[in-house]
Amino acid sequence: MVFIDGVEVKEYGYRSVHGLTFSPDSKHVAYVADFRVVVDGVEGKQYNNIESPIFSPDSKRVAYAATSGNKQLVVVNGVEGKAYGDFSGGTAVKGIIFSPDSKRVAYAAKREDKWLVVVDGLEGKEYRGIGTIVFSPDSKRIAYCAKRDNKWVLVVDGVESKEYDEFAGETESLDPLSRLVPFLAFDSPNKLHALALRNGEVFLVEIEITD
């Protein structure tokens, strides 16, 4: 059963409710029940499986990854994106984020054995792997880490940086401290930094974008 402020909203099947999430303004609530996303009591389409929903910063949009048949897709305010993957379990879409102004959505998607970043429905270049994705403070630019062959590059608005062995935070190390490092972040709308590793050395990579 789902309770909000002590009031029972509805009763569902055993172990079928998860992902209870409040909007940033605390006025809305979303959760997954019976393989549907429920937003403020309104049930969405049923899927084979659904990841926990997320709200946009302005609390007006909800996004989540859903499995339909043997493919996965991203649903934003009930509108389905392109389906990816061809598998019997696993992940084909990940890392869903909204831009600071809540108008844009980005995520990583898998096509066969390659990964790409989808921004506002448009697909980027394919890579062996995709790491963290971030929007600039003004929501106009996007940056992410991508694995090309055995090296990593930083991609900013589609432009690749030099190659590095890896970026701090994208390592497969089990060391929990590696996840606490703010290794990729915008410092302003046109400047960002990352922490990269190459030949056993750590580099602070600073990028300034000029039009």
Secondary structure, 3 states (H helix, E strand, C coil): CEEECCEEEECCCCCCEEEEEECCCCCCEEEEECCEEEECCEECCCCCEECCCEECCCCCCEEEEEEECCEEEEEECCEECCCECCCCCCCCEEEEEECCCCCCEEEEEEECCEEEEEECCEECCCECEEEEEEECCCCCCEEEEEEECCEEEEEECCEECCCECEECCCCCCCCHHHHCCCCEEEEECCEEEEEEEECCEEEEEEEECCC
